[in-house]
Amino acid sequence: MAGRRGHAQAVGLVLLFVMSSWLSLVAPATEPATELDAENAVLQVGQGESLNLTLTTSPNTQLTLDLVDGEPLVSAEMNFTPRVLPTQSGFVWDEAADWNHPDAISNGSTVSATNGALTGSSPGLLWDFNTNNQGWTFSNSYTGRVTSPACGYNGTSGGALRTYAGSTYGTSPVVNLAGGSNVPFHAWVHEGRSGCGETPDTNENLQFQYKAASGTWTLFHTFTAAGFGGSPKTNFQYMTTLPAAALHANAQFRIHQTSGSGTCCDYWFVDDIHIATPPESNWTSPTMGHKAGSTQPLAEDTYAPLHIEADVPEGAFLNWSVLNTAGEVLPGMHGSNDVLVPLNLLDHTLVDQFRVHLEFRGSANGMPEVHSMAGDGAHSERFITDPSERGWELNESVYAAGIGVSGLANASLTSPWMLANAPLYDAMLDGALIDGQAQVRFHPNQPWTNVTLPFVPQIDQSSVGMQVRIVAQPPADGNMSNFSTWTVEALHLNMYGGQHPARPMLDFNLDQRYEWGGEDGRVGTWGWQDRFANGAERMELSLTSGAPSDARLWVPQDDLTSFGFGYAAEAGNVLDIALFVQNTLVANRTTNGTMAGQFHLNASELTSFTNALATTGTSVNILGTDFTEARIEVSGNGVTVLAGLRASYPAAHNVVASADSSFVMGVNEARTTVQPVGGVQSIPLPFMAEERGGLTVEVVSLQTSSTVTLQDGAMVDAQPVLTPSKEWQTITTEYRVIGGTVTHHRLDLFSKTNQATLLFPSVGGGPAGLGDASMIDLHPTDAIVITEDGTSVMTNITFRLRPTWDDESQLTVTSRLVLQSGVISIPFSHTWGGGSTQGYENDLELKSVVFSEDNLPMDPARQYLRGGESMNISVEVGFEGVNERRGFVDGDAEVTLYRDGTPVRNTTHLDGSYWNFTETIPFTYGDVTWDIGLVSLNGSSVVEPGMLSRTFTVDSVKPRVMSTSMHRYDHRTPSPTQVV
């Protein structure tokens, strides 16, 4: 009867939550991210249906294939595609409640009463000396802080600086006055007199000096002593404007009394020194990150950039930095007057919590104002300043501060490309338009499409960003000549990303011998390449002025939809960045020595990149996509980190698996451990990923066969740990074959690092070896014994491993039948190891060395031997950590006896696990050391100690009695009948 091939009865189940990713869109930025339901729902699906799975580093076994018990799977077709698991939900800080959040730290910053923006204030510097010296230092004891007499300070209480007695200096701490102009200086000065110290004499003057950037001190005012005939200065309020030479980053001031007559006399008092510093103040955000307790929680994934909407007057500075939990600036994470903080450059595995620090430094034109900060996928544009400075294109349209952008009938406003920083799962465009029509497109080659705000697009893998254009909205009558003007006041674009799996894989035995996926680690997130050639999401480059340093990466050869990365100078700066495919320059940027930034290809550069990639001759296929190498060259100095790589592409993998494919073989092998229920085996498919993400699995077709069924199988006398010892291993199987012809008997041994296959022809003859078959020894006479009885086929295969197969925590052997039709049976399999148990051990070990005499082991404390006599030595050799007595195969190792370092005898043959021999003790006098050494000759290692030693003292002279203190009969028992 012909063998039957039928469809598997069902594709087993499972999943927890089937997410309708774009039919049910995640809420906008002000709402929390979508949460997956618990994965416990059982879904009965058939061929042509899909299942959604969540992959992590732990096996997800909720998808099962239901197959007829005993019938091997013959072929399968399945489709795999990545699915986004939402992580970003967006946030926008744009009001007083955000700037004044209890977890935010304000140091001189304030909220504008007119527009609600975060801005700086100008408290200036005041040294009032009411408490301690406030950073001032003194050249000698003639200058110091005093709190008496009461006439010597400004006000009714407090303190002041006093000089007297002789030449002396008081010097201020360093202050940053860079960028200032027309900075006022004020001080209270009081000259001594009777009842308040003593009046300084002529030439015992007080001077005010400043320190120039060169380090020299310059006089800018002198108070002349009154002397005996003058009137002392009383509570004098001195004011002036500091010269430009005093205004630099390391400014200092000092007071100097030129001379004095002694400690009795010549007093000056100085108090309330006030400098109106350049407008500067600081604000530190609430904590952000995935650490528990962070005020602004973010997903444990690559962080999205933070967008700053700010108005920075000419000459002013808005400096940003990212701080760790200790308040320290993270290397490379700082900049000035940027609209974007590249949080995607942070290593989220190391930086689980951080704060963003803003420093406001004003100018004569005003103080910077921050109107909003948007992150985690949110982006806000309110046209606070001219948008052309941020890449917007104004085509006959006009920007007006406080209004927005306006235009006539033929005018337009076009945004730069807004790119997501992770695979998109949701997007929304909203804004405030007056008589304007919003248009969008998702690719430079796409036409513009009119949309109504708010607009929620349908997202798929090709959606990596969006471009927006505003044009005139036709009037109701359609006559554009009747149109006046349109105005756009604000636009809000939210692009929420999530996680695709990185290196998805199917691993039945959890032995890293993947039945699907698990490909090269240099390709990361599936559909969103985010790793460099070092297999990491970050690459550090050491830059020198002589030549550029390069970073290599693999990118899709076809269908690339976007490309970009970020850079941060942890030390030094970056001057130039260039992108190459082989020797073809694709794009380059001159960064003007910036510390951090983004490198993203525009539409024309992306076209050039894809054209160059398509012409390369070398590629590697990973999960259905061909990858080839590109090169990034960076010039500058110091140390720069590249991160935030994004090379997006549509990802999918169609798998058509035949009977000898790793997928079908793996499914059939997994069936040996699954008990049938009602004649059906439900085979779990353990999917995993190196990093979390979603996977959609579509089962297109499954075919099984009833031609051959496994009846029984066993591993004869299986030991807990397999070793390359003398013992032979026999695997036995019994199959029933109906309507088919057996052509081969197949033996497979595999582990994480090795895989060996032997195909024995059913008609006899030597086997064909595949893979690491040279590591298998077959029994010289009974390698395979085949017994056929009607439809029953019984097979015994006897083998052992060679020591060239290294240690394994888990090792599996299977035996199968291969039919002429191409059907390969369900195997019988046996696994050594797994979990905490060692599966295979090939390291040799000296177990023991026993010295014996007259068939009795010598006492360990024995010291002396007699020369010329014999002793027996027994050496036991085994395998590390294996208690059973197993010796190595003849010729695989050598055991040697050394006497005082000289080899005496050796052997490559053991009696079981022992080497037993008789040693003649040499005629000598003194200490003799016997060493037993073990060396491997064929692949095994020898664990320490590889040599065991014992030392005896040898005396070749026979002992005799020289004298005694005991009389002849002293040892006899006393008796009255004793004969003497």
Secondary structure, DSSP 8 states (H G I E B T S, - for coil): ----EEE-SBB----S----TTTS----TTS-------S-----B-TT-EEEEEE-SS-B---EEEEETT--EEEEEEEEEEE-EE----EEE-SHHHHT-TTSEEEBEEE-TTT--EEE----EEE--SSS-TT-EESSTTEEEE--SGGGSSSSS--EEEE-SSSEEEE---B--TT--S-EEEEEEEE-BTTBS----TT--EEEEEE-TTS-EEEEEEE---TTTS----SEEEEEE--GGG-STTB-EEEEE---S-TTS--EEEEEEEE---SEEEEE---EESSTT-SEE--SS----EEEEEE--TT-EEEEEEE-TTS-EEEEEEEES-SEE-GGGS-TTT---BEEEEEEE-BTTB--EEEEEEETTEEEE--SS-GGGGT-EEES-EEETTTEEEE-TT-EEE---EE-SS-EEEEEEEEEEESEEEEEESSTTS--EEE-SSB-----TT--EEEEEEEE---TT--GGG---EEEEEEEEEEEEEE--BS-EE-SSSSS--SEE---TTS-BTTEE---TTSSS-EEEEE-SSS-EEEEEEEESS---EEEEEEEEEEEEEEEEEEEETTEEEEEEEEEEESEEEEE--HHHHHHHHHHHHT-S--EEETTEEEEEEEEEEEEEEEEEEEEEEEE----EEEEE-TTSHHHHHHHHHGGG---BTTEEEEE--EE-SB-EEEEEEEEEEEEESSEEEEEEEEET--SSB-SBS--EEEEEEEEESS--EEEEEEEEEESS-EEEEEEETT-S--EEEESGGGEEE-TTTSEEEEEETTEEEEEEEEEE-TTS--BSEEEEEEEEEETTS-B---EEEEEEBTTB--B---EEEEEEEEEETTEE--TT--EEETT-EEEEEEEEEETT--S---B-TTSEEEEEEETTEEEEEES--BTTEEEEEEE--S-EEEEEEEEEEEESSS--B-S-SEEEEEEEEE-S-------SS-TTTTS---TT---
